[in-house]
Amino acid sequence: MADPTTYRPSPGSIPDAPGVYKFRDATKRVIYVGKAKSLRSRLNSYFADITGLHPRTRQMVTTAASVEWTVVGTEVEALQLEYNWIKEFDPRFNVRYRDDKSYPVLAVTMNEEYPRLHVYRGARKKGVRYFGPYAHAWAIRETLDLLLRVFPARTCSAGVFKRHGQIGRPCLLGYIGKCSAPCVGKVSADEHREIVEDFCDFLAGRTDALIRRLEQEMAAASEELEFERAARLRDDLGALRRAMEKQAVVLGDGTDADVVAFAHDELEAAVQVFHVRGGRVRGQRGWVIDKAEEMDVKDLVDHFITQFYGEQAERADDPDGGSPVPREVLVPELPADAEALGEWLSGLRGSRVSLRVPQRGDKRALAETVTRNAGEAFTQHKLRRAGDLTARSAALAELQDYLALETAPLRIECVDISHIQGSDVVASLVVFEDGIPRKSEYRRFALREAAEEGDVASIAEVVRRRFSRYLKENAEGVDPDRPGIDPETGKPRKFAYAPNLLVVDGAGPQATAAADVLSELGVTDIAVVGLAKRLEEVWLPGDPDPVILPRTSDALYLLQRLRDEAHRFAIRYHREKRSKRMQVSALDGVPGLGQARRTALIKHFGSVKKLREARIEEIEAVPGFGRRTAEAVVAALAGETAAAAGESST
């Protein structure tokens, strides 16, 4: 690890001018490229106290062995040079945009004599027009299926095209009218290219002229009594309109814009882009990036626009036949060099590009939708991270170190309490093994003894019941070769395995209560901690101060997921229990109708609503009910309905 002071340039030697800089490691490899409005100010910030730097920035400056820079005349030149160097050197510490999925596009091979329409994934090629990206390949095939009756262009591969040309017979699509069969000469190369160009015009948004032309041709065919041709044109118009309906109009003024949004934390960020052409959403893309340094939304906008549109400008033709840069780029916040970015984008497009933040109306509403999509994509990325074996292993190892455990906690259990003002108190017990949920081991408890004494007593009751069962099941006829299996039923015992770590939702008092119960039961090989929600502090039993885990650590992330899963499972049980109580409360006070019979009624009919609709004879048919009890139930429900009607009328 290098000391940044060993290669720090003297402050006076760094020019106070715009430019681009490179950090190199000991092997002279470029590891980071950046731009700055003032090189002196920017580079000096890297050589401040390294403990105050962003973790990745700190890693970068301690990996580097030298820094160099190039002065440029304007900020626009700095943007272009930074993009070119990132493209050339692929520095390991620069932000890298990774697609959160491989998006399919509709490709049209205009560089072939007979252009082909097909679904495509991969690098863009010259001479090929691309439409999309689409969220799913089936969406492209569905659109193609609708449009081929209107634009019967070739969709087959080169091998299939050549084979049918040799045998002199078209494929099935040629027979049913969804291909003009250029392979057997039904149309010439020029006629087929005209069909493909009309197809591209339609997908590029130039739909009105085509619709009007088909309507005129249909009217003319009808006047000339060519009713079959008029009917075919009518069906073609219907197919075109259905295809247009699949692309929702979001901006009624025919706007061409890209709408960009971000969701991020200290180390990572997700970006989502909606491509709007002709007022319709033509595609959607998403990336997840590792932050190279401390970056807010303005910095993310700056980096994204430079890399994304720089690469787009180098690729093949845009679906609209021009530049891939739209007339407007709508962003959540404007970066400091917004004016230079706008000028650079205008140069890529060849005409003015507006870079701005939408303030009101439809564009603002669409920006909020894109923001929600970015947040959802970021959440999904975090969940995928939880499934990564390397991250899970790191989390377990960190927990072992932070909590001073003898071994990594391969099995962790978490207890959470749920209630509303002390009523319907329930608890959940969730299990994670090797860092992932083991849902078949989840358990839930309806609390009885400590329900009125608060969360600390409730935690103690759950722990006592859970580990009393554990001791009992391990004391009764355990097969040493199959300790977790019931020898009589052959099924897994519910509480046969003990965790390495027990987590309770709460602070010191909850953790201490759980540890005291384990001590009373003689269970001494299970570590206990409490996780407090407010500051995400980890409390050990009896300790006056909490253990503070780094906010970015995999260990804390795992504990949060465990606690959140326990909370979700407890709330679900609480809602079920409260719902059942509220259902049967309508039958309170019916003579001869206890809790068991009320529950049997609800179970038989499914709900109180259906029970109200039941006749006396139907209730009498329920096992354990006689005529008199059935009449009392009907009378009670009828009285409750009348009372509710009276209340609503007042």
N, C-alpha and C positions, 0 to 999 in steps of 0.2 A: 504493500500500500504506500503510494507516494505521498509526500508532504507537499501540499500546494505552494507553500512558501518557497520551495526550492526552484520552482520555475515561474514564479510570479514576475511579470514585467514591471519595471519601475514605473510608477504612476505617470511621470512626465513623458514617457516614451509612447504612451497610447494616445492616438489622436482623438480629439473631441469632434468627431465627424461621423456621418452614417457609414455603415460598412457591414461586412460579414466576417465571422471569425470561425476558426476550427480548433478544436482540442484534439491532440494526438496522444496515443499511449507510448510506452517505451519502445515498441516496435515500429513506430511512426505511422501506425494505422489511425485514420480519422475516426474518432469515437463520438464526436458531437459537432454539429454545425448550427450556428444561430446568427441572427441579424440584429442590428441595433441602430436606433436613431443617433445615439452617441456611444461610440465604442468604449470610450474612457469610462463613462458611468456604468455601462453594462458589465464590462469585464472586471472592474473593481468589485462589483457585487459578488463575484464568484470567490474572491479571496478574503472575504470577511470571515468572522468566526464560523468554522464549519459546523459547529454544533447547532447553529441556527438555520442551517440550510435544509431544504427539502431532502428526504432520504435518498432519492435517486440522484439529485444534484450533488449531494455529498459523496455518493459512490462514484459519480462521474469525475469530480475534481480530484479525488484520491486515486483514481485509476489513470488519469492523464499524466503525461510527463512534460508536455509543452503546449503552448497556445500560440496561434498566429492569426493575422487578420488581413483583410483587403479593404481599402477605402474605396467607396463609390461616390458618384455625384449626387444621386437622389435616392429617396426611399424606394421608389419603384425599381430602380436598378438593384437595390439590396434584396428586394423580394425575389426578383428573377434569379440573381446569383445564388441566394440561399436555396431556392428550389433546385437549381441545376446541380449544386454540390451534394445535396441530400440524395438526389437521383444517382449521382456518380459514385459517391462513397458509401451509401447505405449505412450511416453511422448507427451503432448499436444503442446509443442513448437518446436518439431522436424519437419523437412521437411516431408510432407506426399505426396506421389505420388497418385493422384486421376486420374483414367482413364477418359479421356475426352469422352469416350463412352465405352459401354460394348461390347468388341469385340467377335464375334463368332469364334469358332474353329471347326475343323473336328476331332471328337473323335473316337478312335478304341478301343473297350473294350477287350483287350487281356487277361483280367483276367476271361473271361467267356469261357465255353466249346465251344460255337459257337460265336466267336467275332462279334460284331455289329458295323457298320459304321453309324454315325449320327452327326448332327449339335449340338453343345453344348456351353453353356455359364455357367460360374461359377467357383468354386474352383476346382483345379486339384486333381485327385485321383490316388492312387497307382494302378499299373497294367493297366493303360489306356494310350495309346499313343495319342498325340495331334499334329495336323498339323495346322499351321496358326500362329497368328490370321489373319483372313480375314477382309476386310473392310465391307463386307455385307454378310448376310446369303445366299442371292441368288447366290453369287459367289461360295459358297461351293456346293450348290445343282446343279449348272450348271456343275461344275467339276465332281461331283459324277455321274450325268446323262451320261456324256461322258465315264467315266471309268467303270461303272457297266457292260457294254457289254463285256469288256475285263476281269474285275475282278468281277464276279457275286457273291458278298458277301452279307450276310444278312444285311438289313437296318431296319427291323421291330422291334417294341418294344417287351418286354418279353411276354406281354399278347397276342399280335397278333401271335407271334411265337408258343406259347403254344396252342392257339385255332386251328391253322391250322394243328398242329401235331395231335390234337385230332380228327379232321374231316377227316384227311388223304388227303387233297387237298391243293396244294400250292396257294399262292396269285397271283395276276395279274403279278407281276414282275417275279415270277417263271415260268409262262406260256410264257412270251415274252422273256425269256432268260437273264433277268437282275438280276436274283438271282439263285443260284445253288440249292435252295430249300432244305437246310439241315433239315428243319422242317419235311419233309416227307421221309427223308432217301435217296434222290437222290445222295447225296455225304456224305461221312463219316465225322466225326469231324476232323480227320487228314487232309483229302482232303480240307475241308473248311478252316482250319487254314492255309494251304499252299497258298490258293487263297488270303487270307487276308495278309499274309506276303509278297507276291508278290506286292500287292497293296501298302503296307507300304514302300517297297523298292523303288517303282516308285515315290511316293510322297517325299521320303527322298532324291531323286536326283540320285539314281542308275538306270538310265534309259537306258544307252547305252547297257548293257548286255541284258536287256529284249527286246529291239528293235531288236538286232541281233538275239536273239533266235526265235522271232516270224518270222523274215524274213527267217531264215533257215527252220522253220517248213512250211512256206508258199511255199518255193521253193520245199521242199520234197513232199508236198501234190500235187503240180502241176505235178511233175515228175511221181508220182504214179497215175495220172489222177483223183485225188480226188478234182475235181474242186469246188464243193460246200464248202468243208473245206478250200480250198485255198482262195476262195472269202471271207469267214467269217474272216480268218486271215488277209486278205488285209484290210477289214473294221475295224478290231481291230487296226491295225497299224495306220490307218487314225485317229481313235478316240484318240489314244495315242499322235499322233503328234499334233492334235488340242489342247489337254489338255496342252501339253508342250508349245505351242505358247502363251497360256494365261498367262504364267509366263515369263515375258520378261527377256532375258539375259542382265544383266547389267555389268558383269565382265567376260570377255571371258576366264580367266584362271581358272575357276571353284573355285573361292575363297569362303571360309566360313568366314563370317564376320558379325558383327553388326555395323551399322553406326549410330552414335548418334549426335544430334544437339539440340541447345537451342535457344529460344527467350525469353527475360526477360526485366523487368523494376525494379524499386526499391523494389517492394513488392511481385511480382509474377514472375513465369517463366513457360514456356511450353517446354517440351522435346518430341522429336520424335525419334523413333528407326526404322530403316529398317533392317529386318533380311534377310541376303543374304546367301543362301546355294547352293553350286554347281554353283555359278555364277548367280543364279536367285533370285529375290526378292520373298521370301516365305511368308512374313508377314510384317505388319507395326503396330506399337503401339504408343500411345501418352498419355501424362499426363499433368496436370496443377498443379503446386505446389505453396504454400505460402512460401515465404522465411522466415526462422527462424531468420536470421541475415543478415548482409550485406555480400553478396556473389557475386563474379564474376563468369565467365564461368568456370575457373579452379576449384573453390569450388563446383559448380553445378555438374561438371563431377565427382568429388570425391564422393559426397553424392549419386549421382545416381548409380554409378557402385557398391558401397558397398551395397545399399539396393536392387537393382534390381537383381544382380547376386547371392546375398546371398539367396534371396527368391527362385530364379529359381533352385538353387542347392538343396533346400529342397523339391522341388516338384517331380512329377513323371517323367517317362522316357521322354527323349528328342526325337523329331521326328527322329533323326539320330540314335537312339538307344544308345547314349552315354550321355556325359555331355551337359547341355544346354548352356554352355559357349563356344563360337566359338573360332576358332584359332586366329582371329584378332578382336579387338575392335577399331574402328576408331572414334576418338573424335575431336572436334574443337580445343581444347587446352589441354596440358598435365598438370595435377595437380602437386603440389609440391612433393607429395609422390607417383609419378608415378611408381617408381621402386618397392615400396612395394605393390602397387595395382596390378602390373603385376605379382609379385610373388604370391600374394593371389589368383588371378584368375587362375594362373597355378596350384595351389594346388586344386582348385575346379574342374578343368577340368581333372587333372591327366597328363597333358602334357603342353608344353610351350604355353603361350598365349602372343601375341604381342599387346601391348597397344600403339597406335601411332596416329600421325596427318598425314593424306594423303597430299602429297605435289603436285602431278601432275597426269595427266592421267585420266583413267576412275574412279578411286577411288575418286579423287578430285572432278570430275564432279558429282558423286553420292552424295558426302558429301554436295555439294552446293544444290542439289535437296532436300535433307533431311532438310537442313537449311531453304529453302523456305517453306517447309511443316510446320516446326516449327513456322515460322512467321505467316503463314496463320491460324494455330491452335490457336495461341495466339490472333490474331485479332478476330477470332470467339468467343473465350472465353470472350474477352472484350465486344463484342456485346451482348452476353448472360448476362453479368453482368449488362448491361444497361437495360435489361428487368426484372431484379430482383426488386421486389416490395420494399424490405427492403432497397436496395441501393438507389432506386429512392427517397424514403421517407427521407433517410438521406441526400441526395443531396439537396432536397428542404428545409429541416430544416437548413442545413448549409448556403444556400444562404440567408435565412431569417436573420440568425445571422450575417454573414459577411457584408451584405448590409444594416443592420439595418432596415429591412422592418417590417411593422406592422403584416403581415401574410405571410405564406409560398406562394411563387409564383406558384400557381397551373396551371396558363396559362402563357406561356412565348412566345413572338414573337421575331424573329430576322430578321434584314434587312441586305442584302449584295448587293454590286454594282459590276457589271462585264462589262468590255469593253476592247478594244485593242486600246491603244493610242487615247482614246476619241471617237472612232467610235463605232456605234451600242451599245450605252450605255443602259443597262437594269438593273433591280433590282429584287431581290427575297424577299419574305416575307414567312418565315416558322413558323409553330406553333407547340409547344410542350405542351401537357396537361398531368398533373401528371407525367411529366418526360419522356414521349414517344411521338413520332411524330404523329401529327394529319394531315395526308396528304390531306384529303378532304378540309382543311382550307388553304392550301398553295395558295399564290397568286404571280403573277409576273407583272412587270411594264416595259413598254417601256418608257424611260425618254425623255422628250421633252424640257422643259423649262431650266433645269439646266445641260443639257448634256455636254455643253462646259465649265462649270464653275468649274469642279472638283468634287471629291467624297463628300466633305462636303455639297455643294449645292445639290448634287444628293440625299444624305441622307435626307436633309430637304424636298425636293420635295416629296419623297416617303412617309415620315411621314405625311406631309400635306395632300396628296391625300388619304392615308389610313384612317386617323382619321377624315377628313372632311366627308368621306362616313359613318364613324361610327356615327358621330353626326347627319347626315341627316337621316340615317335609323332608328335611335332611336327617331327621332322627328316626323316621319310620321306614324300615325296610328298603334302604337304599342299596341298589346294585352298584358296586364300586366301578364296574365297567361302563355303566350308563346312569350316572348320578342324577341326571336331569329328567329321567323317564320314569313314569309311574309303572311299576311292574305288573299291576293288575289291568290297566287299560292300554298300556303301550303308548300313551300320549305324553307329551311334555308336561312336567309339573309347572304350575303357574308361577310359583315363587321359589323355584329350586336354585336359581343362580343369584349370587350376590354381586353387586357392582364393585368396581375398584374405586369409584368416586360417586358420592351422593351430592347432588346440587339441590338446594332449596331456594325457592323464590323469596328473597328477603335479605335482610342485613344480619348483623351480629346476633341479635336475640333468636332469630329463627334457626340460624346455624348452630348455636349453642344448644337450643332445645332438641334438635335432631341428634346432636352428638351425645347429649345426656341420655337419651332413650337408648341409643346403641350401647352405651356403657352399661346401663342397667341390665340390658339383655345379654351382656357378655360378648358382644360383637366388637372386636377391636381392630380388625384388619380392613376397615372401610374408611376412607378419607371423606370428610364433610366440608362443604363450603356453601356460603350464601351469595347470591348474585343480586345486588340491589339495582332496581331499574333506573333510578334517577341519574346516577353518575356512572353506571356500569362498574361498580366497585365489587371486588371479590373479598368476602369476609370469611376469616377462619374462626372456628369456635374459640371463645375466650380471649381473642386478640382485640386490643382497644383500637387498633388502626387497620384499615383495609389494605389488601394487596392491589396495587394499581397495575393492570396489564396494559401494554401499549395499545393505543386505539386501533392501530393497523395490524395487530398480531392475529395470526390464524387461531391462536388459542382463545382469544376473546370472541372472535367471530363464531367459533364452535359453541362456546357457552351461550352466546346470544341466541343462536339457532335452537339450542336445546331448551332454553327458557321460553322462547316464543312458541315452540311446538307444545310444550307443557301447558302454556297459557291457552293456546287454541283448543287443545283437547279438553281442558277443564271447562272453558266457556261453553263448548258444545254440549257437554254433559249437563251443565247447569241449566242451559236453555231447555234441554229435553225434559229435565226434572220439573222445572217451573211450568212448562207447558202442560205436562200431565196433571200437575196439581191444579192448575187453573181450569183444565177440562172437567175434572171430577168435582170441582167446587160447586158446580151448578146443581149437583145432586145432594149437597149437604142438607141435612134435616129431614130426608125422606125416612119415615119409620121403617125399621127393619133392614135398612140398607147401609151396611158397613163398608169399610175401605176395600175389602176383597171383592165384594159384589159390585161396587161402583167401578172398580178397575176391570172386572169381567165384562160389564156392560160396554165400556168404552172399547175394550179389545174386540168384542163381538161386532159392534157396529162401525168401528173405525174412528168415529169422532162424535162430539156432542151434537153437531149439526145433523148428522144422519140419524142419531138417536131421537132428536126432536121430530123427525119425519116418520118415525116408526109407529106402527099401530100397536094397540095393547096386545093383540094376539102374537105379534112378532117378538115383543119383549117377553111375553109369557113363555115363548119357546126357548129362551136362553136357559141353560141348565141352572137349577137352583132358584128359579123365579116362579112365583104363583100368580094367580089372577089379581089378588089384592095388591101385591107389591108392584105389579106392572101398572095397575091403575094409579097407584101413588106416584110412580115415576112420571107418567104422562101428565098428571095433574101438576106436579112440581115444575116440570119444564114449561107447561102452558102458562103457569103463573109467572115464571121468570120472564117469558116472552112478552106477556101483557105488561109487566112492570117496565120492561125496557122500552116498549112502545109508548107508555105514558111519559117516561122521562124524555124521550126524543120529541114528543109533541109539545112539551113545555119548553 
